[in-house]
Amino acid sequence: MPKAKYIEAVYAKEEGYIENLDAEICGKVSLALGAGRLKKEDEIDHLTGLVLEKKIGDKIDKGEILAYIHANVAEKIEEAKEKIQEAYKISKQKPTEYKHILNII
């Protein structure tokens, strides 16, 4: 199976718990890498995008992998790494867990 030219890991800068993950930032990063399009005429690069390794509530150690960036343009990687760091909010305290299904009717 074909893969992106560059696959780079994004590492946690601190330890704690994943308190929040900004989906909008992740979407914009994917778009910038070529995994989406702004106009229907834009090409989609199916080899690019993100693999998010950690979700809300996960315990994380400093240096642990948060995500992988799949890119075909090397110049886009560093900015993507910075944005993914911004997308993950890490807290010292474990966040409150919420039920995904509130009620069955």
Order of alpha helices (4+ residues) and beta strands (2+ residues): beta-beta-alpha-beta-beta-beta-alpha-beta
